[in-house]
Amino acid sequence: MLAFLPQKITIAPTGLDQSAVSAAGVDFPGKIRLNDRNRPIVDVALRSFHLEVTQNGRSEDFEIGLEDIILSIDPNAYQHDAEITVRAQLSPRVDARHNASFAYRGWVEVLVIAELEDGHR
């Protein structure tokens, strides 16, 4: 049986010249099935995201050249069934890139998908 768990991960205020990295653990209502190589059958997909630029903590209308979101999943997490890591990066205009008064923050919503062993719901 396939199980789907939405997860919203917060991106804390981060300087425009830095990558933001956030992680969250995910637990399923059953045991995740293993494939032929004894690896958990689990993956993560991007549902939506919201990133906003701030100046001195206030929302700023800002042009951005690139938004980059990278998702990874560790199915061998120590305390959870899986751990999701989100890495976000903005590529702002050069004149603001190293200005400490500018930052970005927001959230990323993912969908974690796992195949559960028979008999688990």
PyMOL commands that set and color helices and strands:
alter all, ss='L'
color gray80, all
select helices_A, chain A and resi 94-97
alter helices_A, ss='H'
color red, helices_A
select strands_A, chain A and resi 2-15+20-26+42-55+58-59+64-74+82-92+102-115
alter strands_A, ss='S'
color yellow, strands_A
deselect
rebuild
show_as cartoon
